[in-house]
């Protein structure tokens, strides 16, 4: 990391300013984890930073100059990077996540006290390589424990309620314990989360729910990561500020995550030739939607949908989660399963099988997997676009008829071919369409 930032360090050194890597990147280096964001800091004021990079070939973008923050864009070995530089400062809060005012300082120990946890208040001099630990973060890394930068955690949490969620997130991602005094204080200040912008809460919630995927090499697995994060949210009462109307099910989401982390779900699906469908859950949006559905699967879909919208989740996540939850029926009816799964599609159908496995219903899950595999093997049309006829082929049959019947006609053809994929041939479909229209039109006149 220091080598990557050498061009930046050289500019500061030439101007007589010390500059430090701070926060997650320093912490992760000490823990043997991949580097986090390139956050750097020092006593130089924003206008001085802008001036000293003039003519350097590197670009400085003022981001929040009044808070002392600028972005430094640079290239190193043919790759582009961005480092965020912030002047040493002391923050003052009235309410919310952002400081109300700041005072710049030259003292690193003052800057350290504006940060949240001691493990995030470690500084690495980019020129000398010296490690500075103003608050005792090295001890906490050794003990794998989270404490605030001040001995009294209230001084940290009362300024910014979001730090309660950050506490749960770091404990989950890093598999750290939480100091008892910090935990008790978090319970007291949890109501401050009501004042935090919804999108900031959403960001932390997503990271907690996916925390086992952040540093998968760490020991402890799902229980030590996702399980710990969810437990801390319950213990602190944080859920009262979001998802308060949703029924929560930690056991199912942990079982689900374990199925994937141990590859057990792939082994089970492979027995029915359905393991290829699980590839869709390598994409984080599907993983997030599936885990939300597992955690809130006993919640009314409309209530859950409204909660997701209020937290500014993307339209895609809201749609996928709602669909997953809507299809989590209590029993699998084998007589209608084929048509149901054809409507759901392979990804949603696979999600259902995974949830059933997480709820310890393996026979029903196997029925879903085997039916999905059969639909693929038989090339069943899961969508009207897979039919061997289209609207243009069917238009001559609708002459003199209400063309609004085209949509139900196409759906009837699809349903027919799901039951018998061999019927998905042009002449057979046209014949079926004629019979369908003869039976339907008289009823509509």
N, C-alpha and C positions, 0 to 999 in steps of 0.2 A: 504493500500500500504506500509506504514512504517513497519507494522508487517511482511509483506512478505519479505521485504529487511533486516530484523533484523540480519540474519547471516552475511551479507555483512557489515552492519553498525558496527557490533561488531569487525570485523577484522580491519577496519579503526580506530575505537576508541582505540583499544588496541595498535595500532602502533602510536597513537598521531596525526592522520590526520582527519580533518573534512571531511564529505562527504554529498552531497546534492542530493535530487531528484530535477529535473529541467524540465521545459518545459511543454509539454502537460498534463502530469499526474498531476502536481500541478494545472495547469489551470483548468482541468476538475474536480478535486476535489472541487475547489471553486465554480464551476458552477453546481455541483451536477450531473455530467455526468460520464459515465464509464471511467475507467483509460485508458490512452493512453500507449505508449511504455515506458519501464522502462529505462529512460535516467537518469544517475547519473553523478556527476562531483565533482571535488575537486582540491586542490593544489598538491596532490601526483602525481609524474611523472609516466609514464607507467612502467618503469623498477621497481619502488618502489612497484607499485600495483602487478606486477607479483611476486615479492619477498615475499610480505606480505601474499599472498594466497598459498604459497608453503606448502604442508602438511595439508591443510585445508579441503580437500575433495571436494573443489570447483575447477573448471577448468577455467583458464584464457587463452583466445585465442587472441594473437596479431592480430588486424584487420588493423589498420593504425597507427602504433606506432609513425611515424613521425608527425602525426597530434594529437598525444596524446590519441588515442582511442584503447581500448581493450574491449573484450567481457568477461563477468563473467558468467559462466554457473553454476547453483546451483539447489538444490532441496529443497522444502519446503512443509511439510505435504504430501509427496508422489507425488508431482507434480514438473515437471521440468520447469525452467525459465531461461531467459537470460537477463542480464542487461548490457547496453552499458555504459561504463565509459569513460569520456573524461577529460583530465587535463584542468584546467583553462588556457585560452590562448587568444592571440590577433592575428587576421587573417589579412593577406595582400593578395589582389587580383590584378591580371593583367587583366584577362578576364575569362569568363566561370563561372561555378557553384562552382568549387572546389577552395579553397584558394591556392595561389601560394606558400606562406610560412606562418609559424606560429611562434609565440614566446610564450613560457610558462610563466605563471604569478602566483602569490599567491593571487591576488586580485580579489574578486568576481565581483566588479564593472567594472573591465576591461573585464572580461569574458562576462558579460551581454551585453556589447556594440557590441560583434560579432554576436549577435542573431538578428532576424528580427523584431519581434513585441513585445511590452511591455508585452502583456499577455503571451508570451512564454519565458519571462525572469524572472520568479518567481522561487525561490529556497526554498526548505523545508529541514532543517537540519534533517538527518535521525536518529540522536541520541537524540537531545533535542526537536525536533518537531518545532523549531522556523521557522517562515516564513520570508524570506528576499525578499525585493522588491526594487532593486537598480534603476529601471527606471520608476516606476509609473504604473505598470501593474494592481494593485488592483483598481485604479481609472477607468482604461479602462474596466475592468471586470464589475464594477458597472454600467458604462455607456453603456456597450455592444458596444464598439467602438474599431476599430483597429487603432493603431498608431505605428510608428517605434520606436525603442529604442532610437534614437536620435531625437532632435527637428527638425533637417533638414532631411527629408526623403531621400534626394538625397544621403546622406552619406551611406545609407543602400542599396538603389536600384541600385546605379551605380556599386556596388561591385558584384552583382549577379542578373541578369535579371529574374531568376526563381522566385525571391521573389514577382514579380508582379503576377504570377499565384498562388503563395501561399497566397497572399493577397486575391485574388478572392475565393480561396478554403476555407480559414478560415472564411471569411465573409459569405460564403454559408453554410458551415457545422454548424457554431455556431450561424447563424442568426444575425451577428454583422453588424453595419454600418461601413463605412470607413471614416476616417478623410479626410476632403476636401483637405488639403495640400498634403496628401499621394496620393489621387486619381489624382490630377493634376500632381504630380511628376511621377506617374506611366505612364501617357500618354506620358510624355516627354521621358522616358527611355524604353518604349515598344520595340523599335528597338533592344535592347540588347537581346531579346528573340531569335533573329536569330542566336546567338552564342551558344545557349543552346543545349545540346545533345537531339536528338529526343525522346529517351526513357524517359527522365526526363519530357519533355513536356507532353508526353502521360500519364504518371502517374498522373500528376496534372489534366489534362483534364478529365480523368476517374473519379477522385474523385469529381470534380465539377459537372459532369453530374449525379453522383449518390449521391450528397450531402444530399438530403433529407432522405436517408436511413442510414446515419452515426449516427445521434442522433434523431431518430424519435419522441422522447418524447418532443422535443423542440417545442414551438408554432410557428405559421406562415406558416407551411406546405410547399408546393412545391414552391409557389411564393417567400417566404422569403429565400428559400435555393437555389434550382436550378435556379429559376428566377433571384435571386440576383447575383449568380455567372456568369450566361450568360450575364447579363446586364453589369457587370463590365468588362468582356472580350471585349464586344462591345465598351464600353465607352473608354477604354484604348487603343483600336486599337490592342489588342493582337492577334486577328485573322489574322492579316496581316502576322504573323510569322508562322502560321499553319492553314490549311484548307482555305487558301486565295482564292482558285479557286472554293470553294464549296458554293452552295446557302444555306443560313441558314434560319431556320424556327423555331424560339423560341416558337411561339404560339402553334404549334402542339406538340412539346415535353413537354411543360408544361401541356397542356390538357391531354396528354397521361399519364404523371406521376400522375396527379390528379385523373384520372379514377381508377388507382390502389390504390392510397393512401386513397381514400374515399370508396373503394370497389364497386364503381358504375359499373365497368366492369364485376364484378362477378355477380351482380344482373341481368344485361342485358343478359349475357351469360347463366345464369341458366334458363331463360325463354325458351331457346331453347335446354336445356340439354347439353350445351357445356362448362359449367364452369370447368369441370375436365381438359380440355385442358390448362387452364390458370396456372396449377401447374408448368409447365415448366418455367414460368417467375418468379419463386422464386429463380432461379439460376442466379447469377450475370452476367454470360457471356451472357445469353439471354436478360436480362434487359438492359445491356450495348449496345448490338447489336441493340435491338429494339429502344432504345432511340437515338442512332446514326442515325438509319434509319429514325426516325421521324424528327430529327433535320436537316438532309441532304437529305430528301426524294425527293426533287426537283432537286437534283444534278445528272448529268450523272453518272451512276454506275461505269464506268471505271475511271472517274476522282476521285470519292470518294474512290474507291479501291486503287488507286495509293497514295492518301493522307494518308490513313490508313497504308499502307505498309511503307511509308516514315517515319512515326512516330513509327515504330516497334511494331505495334499492333500484337497480336498473330494471327496465321493462322486461328484459329477458329473464332475469332471476325471478321476478314476481310471477311471470307467466309459467315458467317451468316448475317453480315450487307449488303453485296453485294446482297445476295439472297433476303433479305427483300426489299431492294430498287428496285431491278429488277422487283419485283412482285407488286409494288404499282401502278397498272394501274389506269387510270382516271375514268373508269366506270366498273361496275361489270356486265358482260354479263351472265344472268341467264342460257342461253342455253348451255354455255360451262363451267359454274362454277364448276360443279361436276368433270369433267375431270381435270380442272385446279387445283382444291384443292387436288385431288388425287395425282397429280404430286408434289405439294408443300409439302404435308404432314400436320399433325395436328399442329405442332409447327409453321411452316411458315404461314399456313392458319390462325391460331389464331392471329399471328402478324398482318396479313393484316386486320382482323376484328378490332383489337385494333386501328390501324392507321386510319381506316375509321371512327371509333367513335370519335377519337381525331380531325378529320377533319370535324366533325359535319355532318356525313353521316350515320345516324343510320339505315335506311332501308337497305342499302347495307351491313352494318355490320351484321345485323340480318340475311340477306340472307346467308352470309358466315358462321355464327355460326350454323344456322339450317342445312345447307348442310354438314358441318363437323359432326354434330351430327348424321345425317342420314347415312353418310358413315361408322361411327363407329357402329351404331345400326344394319346396314345391313351386317356388317363384310366385307365391300368391300376391295379388295386387294390393299393397297396403294403402294405395292412394289411387284416385281415379285417373291420375296421369299415367299410371302403369297399365291401364287398359289398352287393348289393341284397337280400340276405336276412340274417336274424339267427337267433339261437338259437331264438327263439319260432316263427319260420317253419318251422324244421327239426324241432322237437319231435314233431309228429305222425308224422314218418317213423321216429322212434326208439321208437315204442310197442312194448313187449315186448323191447326191446333194451337192452344196456348203454349207459347214457348217457355213459360215459366216452369213447365214440367221437366225441362232439360236437367236441372240440378238433381231432383229426386230420381230421375231415370238413370243418370250416371252413377248415383250412389247405389241404386238397386243392382246395377250391373257389377259394381265392385263387390257388394255383399255376396252376390251369386257366385262370383269367381273365387272369393275367399273360401266358400264351402267346397268348390270344385275348381281348382286352378286350371284344369284341362279345358274348361269352358272359355278361357281367355284367348279366343281366336276370333278374327273379324266376323266371319260368317255366322258362327255360333252366337256371338254377341248381338248381331243384328236380328237374328231370329228371336232371341230372348227379348230384345227391345220391342219388337212388334207385338209379342204376346203381352208384355207388360203394359203397353199402351192400350191394347184392346181391353184389358181388364180395368185400367184406370180411367180412361177418358169418359166412359159413360157415367161414372160416378161424379165427374166434375161438371157435367152438363145439366 
